[in-house]
Amino acid sequence: MKSSPSSWFSDAILYHIFIDRFAGYDPNKDWQQPEFMGGNLKGIVDKADYLTELGINTLWVSPFYKTDAYHGYHITDFVEPDPRFGSIEDIRNLLDTFHQKNTRVILDFVPNHCSVHHPYFQAALHDRKSKYRRWFYFAHHNEKYKTFLTVRELPKLNLDNPETRFYMIEAAKYWLSLGFDGVRLDHAIGPSRDFWKHFSYEIRTSFPEAVLIGEAWLEGAQFRHLKTFGIHHKYWRWIRGFRFRDIQVEYQNILDGVLDFYFRHRITEYIAWKSDHEEFSHPLRQKMLDHYALVPEDFYLPSFIDNHDMNRFMFDAGQNKEKLKAALAFQFSLPQPPIIYYGTETALSHTKTISGHVPLSDLQARKPMPWNELDRDMIEFVKFQITARKQRKK
């Protein structure tokens, strides 16, 4: 069982940063290629005043561990930072800088899988007698192994193996010991419920104020992916049809909350896709109130309009800035902590859709922050929404 969630998170206003594309990057590089552009932790520190003036009080940074991919989710070492993002000293400086500005910092943690180039996986792959063989899900007598969904470059970690579990929990504890204030847990549906119980207990024992927020997302999941999920009764739920409510229940009393994909879908349906969105404001609010009524008051459902895997709201709204303003105003009026994905405050958008059937199309949601072309009108609007929310929360 988890303890009561950290009370500070109820007042959180989060800003989600994709490190490689936020600040410090090389503007001459092609952002539509899956390559490192050079964004780094120092760049984030350089923009600390911008973020403070915006009004946010919680920073969420994408993975900064050693990796072989610009986005950071293909990890080759869970306890060392990638030098392309920065050093341990850079991490400490980032934490000190934002803590001095009364801004908390949440790290993005990826316990379910690693890169195929991780040395532990390489040892397991080339030596069947290696102890690391038990750290993964190899089939008997061949080299087939379970993965994150069907991505061969991302072997799935066996977190029910005691050694693997211990390693991953200790890795999370190490980063929290540096001063991080919480953890966003990538692909929370991958590890087993038993793992999350152990993880939560161990983290809370050492870091009782750390907030634990899961990414529990099933959109686009296919039957062949079910064997890689750790959620209960997954085959029966597949037959019935997965619902947002089912997934939220899975993590109540274990994590502090999960990212609210339900909100993201409703805000798109009722504002982005409607010609007269004001006409639908009442049913949208009622939908959200009904949604919140299904979870305990101490279970967080942080809302987001944009993230790094989906079309930006501006694209779905036909590049209509007034709809973006309406969506943000609605988001900030809700009781759950709001998340701003970098660039949303300046109406960052794209011209091509993101599709699971189009390789690398997710790069559209990862355009570099346009520091030389900021939309000051939008930024002032977001500042106003943040200030108004803080006043209402007093």
Secondary structure by P-SEA (a helix, b strand, c coil): ccccccccccccbbbbbcccccccccccccccccccccccaaaaaaaaaaaaaacccbbbbccccccccccccccccccccccccccaaaaaaaaaaaaaacbbbbbbbbccccccccaaaaaaaacccccccccccccccccccccccccccbbbbccccaaaaaaaaaaaaaaaaaccccccccccccccaaaaaaaaaaaaaccccbbbbbbcccccccccccccccccaaaaaaaacccaaaaaaaccccccccccaaaaaaaaaccccccccccaaaaaaaaaaaaaaaccccccccccccccccccccccccccaaaaaaaaaaaaacccbbbbcccccccccccbbbbcccccccccccccccccccaaaaaaaaaaaaaaaaaaac
